[in-house]
Amino acid sequence: MTRITIVTDAWHPQVNGVVRSIERTNAELERMGVTVTMLTPLAFRTIPCPTYPEIRLSLTLPGRFAREIAKGQPSYVHIATEGPLGIYACRWCRKTGTPYTTSYHTRFPEYVSARLPIPQSWLYALMRRFHNSSEGCMVATDSLARDLRARGFRNLMRWSRGIDAELFRPRPDSILDLPRPIFMNVGRVSVEKNLAAFLDLDLPGTKVVVGDGPMLEAMRRRYPDVVFTGAKFGEELARHYAAADVFVFPSRTDTFGNVLLEALASGLPVAAFPVMGPADIIGDHPVGVLDEDLRKAALGALGVSREACRRHALTYSWAASARQFLTNIRLANGEDVGQPLAAI
């Protein structure tokens, strides 16, 4: 029996792409007969991360951590984050000889340097050391792989993402009674999401921001004409997507952007900068507009076919994502899995 322990510093009550990706992958792996054990901050005492209190940093000692991870009796370990638990997991795996992989979800150096005066080169050196010690580092897109390889990262493997196309779908009715067109963003209201680049645009109709985060109240005061709904989940979130006309994604630091797939599956065209994430998902497909002039992209996206957006999103699935994840683990640990399609 395959037993995988996934170690992550990002977990509930956080709401982000890392948490959602791990949850959906776990569900698919279990359908495939894989036993998955999670090791998260919920097992330890935590403190809030400075400047980002929604993130909880685990406080523990090596002996306590070793006892917790051993409970899962893992045949493989996957380390999803580079925080305190991720560091402990690396040390435990090396000490016990347990094979492990990592994944690069977040452009951590850019996020930290947006808050603190720390050179990105120092932070990338730490990240490189962390990930290069594993048998394989999983990345979501080809552009991220190229970027990391140029920075000295090794053993990179592709692990794409999926979409719940039954939940996120076009709807005949609209939950939003607002002046049209409706330009929407969904995600954390925080500095690294670059929301001002969207909210400062001179656009017709209404701007809507769905999400919570440390800058929510400040943004509400700064942009009184913008509709801030707070966080939405499940059916209510899906209905918000479907009620909009264009999804505007101003982030320049996301490595993938799960929200892009959620928007496309809802029939919502995307306007974004031509950067990592949007360039990989949208690319040359006629499902959005990528431009350094974000206003031009947003207005241009109004003419994009909603049916084309939906069709493109349906090329992604969580089942395929989970199979790729499992293949990566087996490849990294020397198993014969046939054609090594997941390796890059």
N, C-alpha and C positions, 0 to 999 in steps of 0.2 A: 504493500500500500504506500502510495506517495503521500508524505506528510510535509507540508510547507508551513513554516512560521514566518509571518510577515511582521516586521518591526517598523513602527512608524511613530514619529513625534507629532504628526498631524492626525488628529482624530476628533470625534465628537467632544464638545459641542461645536467645533469649528465647522464652517460650511465653505468648502472650496473644492477645486478640481481634484486635488490629491485625494481627499476623503472620498469623493464620489467615485473616482476611478478605482480605488482599492475595493470599495464596497461592491461595485458591479462585477469586478474581476473575481472577487471571492465567491459571489453567487454562482457565476458560470463555472468556476473551478469545482465547486461542490457538486454541481450537476454532472461534471465529468468524472466524479468519483474520487477527487482529490480532497484529502483532509487538510483544512486550513486553520491555523491557530493565529490569533492576533496578539501582539504585545504592544500596548499603547500606554499613553500617560494615565489612563484610567486605573492601571495597576499600581500606581505610585503616588506619593505626595508631590504636588506641583506648585510652582510659583509663576506669576504672570511674566511674560517676556517684556523686558524694558522697551518702551515706545510702541509695543504691539500687544496689549494685555490679553487679547482674545486667544493668543497662542500661549499654551501652558508648557513650561519647561519642567521636566521630571527631575526629582531629587531622589537619588538612591545610591547604593554602594555596590561594588562589583559582586559581592557574595549574594546579595538580595537579587540583583539582576540575573545572575547565573541560575539561581533557583527558579525564577519565573520563566526564563526561556527554556529551561530543561523540561518544564512541565509538558510542553508540546511535543517532546521527543522528535524533533524535526530531522527529516532526511536532507532537507535543504532549508536555508534561511534566505529570505529576501529582505533587504534593508531599503525602505522607501524614502528615508529622510536623513539629513546630515546633522541632526540635533543630538542631544545627550543620549537618547536611547540608541540612535544609530551608531554613535561612537562606541558605546558599551557593547553593542552587538558585533561590531567589527572585531573588537578585542576578544570577545568570547569565541567567535568563530575561528579566529587564528589560533587561539589557545587550545581549542578542542579538536581542531582539524575538520570542522564542519564546513562544507562548501557553501558559498554564498554569492549572491548577486546584489547589485544596487540599482537604483533608478534615479534619474536626474529630472525631477519635476519642476523645479523652481530655479530661476536665475538668481540664486542667493547673493552673489557679489553685487549685482545691480540693486537688489532690494536693500541690502545693508548700506551701501554707499549713498542711497537716496535719503538715509536717515542719519548716518554717522560719517565723520570724515576719515574713513578707512580706505586706503587704495584698493581698487578692484584687483590689482595684480597680486596682492597679499592673499586676498580671499580666494582667488582662483587657484593659488598654490595649495591652499588647504583643501579645497574641493578636489583638486587633481589627486592629491595624496590619498584622500578618502576613497575615491571611486576606483583609482588604479590598483588598489590593494585587493579588489574583488575579482572573481572569475569573469564577470561581465557587467557592464553598466548599460541599463536600458534607457533609451531616449525615444521620444514620441514622434520626431520628424527628422527627415533627411537634413534639413537646414541646421537643426540643432546639432546633429551628428557632425556636420562639416565644421561648425563653429568650435565645438569641443575638441575635435581632432586637431584643429589648428592650434589649440591651446595646450596640446600635449596629453589629452585624455586617450586611453587605449581601451581595447576590448568592448567597443560600443556595439549595441544590439538594438534593433528597432522593436518598439512596443507601441503600437498605435492605440487609439481609443475607439469607443463605440457610442451608440446613441439608442435610447429607448424610443423607437419610432412609434410605438403605440400611445405613449403618453404625449410626446411632443409631435403634434400634427396640426394641420390647418383646421380651423373651426369656422362654422358658418356664421356664428354670432360673435359680437365683440363685447368684452368685459369693460372696455374703456369708452366712455362718452366724452371725448375730448376733440378739440379742433384738429383736423387732418392737414397734412400727413403727421403721423406719430413716429418720431425717431426715438428708439429705445436702446438703453444699455442695461445689461444684467451682470451683476458681479459685486465684489467687495468695494465699498466706498473707502478707498485707501490711496495713499500717495502714489504707489507704484502703478496703479491702474490708469493714471494720466487722464482722469475724467475732465479736467478743465479744458483739455484740447477739444473735447466734444461740446461741453456746456457753453464755451465761449463762442461757438459758431453762430453766425446769423442764418437761421433756418426758418422756413415757414412752419406753421402748425404748432406742434407741442413736443417738448423733450420730456422723456420719462426715464427715470433711473430706478431699477428694481434691485434692492440689495441693502445690506447693512455693513457697518464698518466704523473704524475709529474717526473718520472724517465726515460722517453723515450729518451731524448737527451743524458743523461749520459750513458744509456745502449747502444745506438748506438756507442758512442765513445769507450766504453769498449769492445764491441763485434762487430768488423767491418765485420766479416764473416757471421753474422746473418742477415737475411732479415727481417727488420722491416717495415711493410706496413702502419702503422698508423691505425686509426679506420676505420672499414668497416661496412656497414649496409645493411639490406635487402638482395636482390638478390646477390649483390657482396659479402657480408659476407658468404652467403650460398655456393656460388661457391668456395670460399677459403677453407672452411671446406672440401668440396667434393674432392678438388684437393690434399689433403694431404694423407699420409699413416698411420700416428699415431698421436693421440692427446696426448700431454704430459701435465699433470696437476700437477705442483710442489707445489701448495698451501697446507699448513698444517692448515689453519685457516678458510677456507670457511665452512659455515654451510650446504651448499647443492652443489652449482656449477651448475647453469643452463647451462653453456657451455658444461658440460658433456653430457647432453641430446641432445644438438644441434649437438655435434660431433657424438654421436651414431646414431642419426636419419640420419645423412649424410653418414652412413656406415663406420665411422671412429673409430677404436679400441682405447681404452684409456690405457695410462700408468700413474700410480700415486702412491703416498705413500698410505699405508693402514691406512688411517685416516678418520675422520668424513667427510661425503660427498661422496667421492669415495667408501668407504666401504659400504655405504648404497645403492648407485646406482648400482655399479658394483657387489659388494659382491662376491658370488660364480658363478655368471653368466659368461658364456664363451665369454665375450665381451671386455676383457681387462686384464691387468696384474697389480696387486698391489704388490709392494715390497719396502722395505726400500732401496734397491739398485735400484735407479731410472733408471740407464743405463740398468741394466738387464731387468727391466720392459719394457723400450722403445723398446729394441731389441726383447723381447719376444712377444710384441704386434704385431709385423710385421706378425706373423703367425696366427693371430686371424681372424675368418670369418667375413667379412664385412656384409654379409647377417644376421648373428646372431646379430650384433650390431643394425642393422635397426629394426629387429623384437623386440628386447628388448625395444628400444626407443618407439615403438608403444604401449607399455603397459601404457604409461603416456599420459594424455590429459589435456588441459586447462579446458574443460567442467567439468571433474571429479574434478579437483582442485577447481573450483569455487563452485561446489556443496558442497564440503567438508568445504570450507570457510563459506558458508552460514549456513550449519548445525552447525558448531562450534559456530557461533554467537547466533543462536537460543537456542542451548543447554546451553550456558553460561548464557543466560538470562531467563532460566527456562521454555522454551517452550517445549511442547510435540512433539518431532519429530520422535517418534518411537525408533528403536534400536539406542543407542548412539555410533555408530561405530567410530565417529571421536575422541572421548575422549580417553586419554591414562593415 
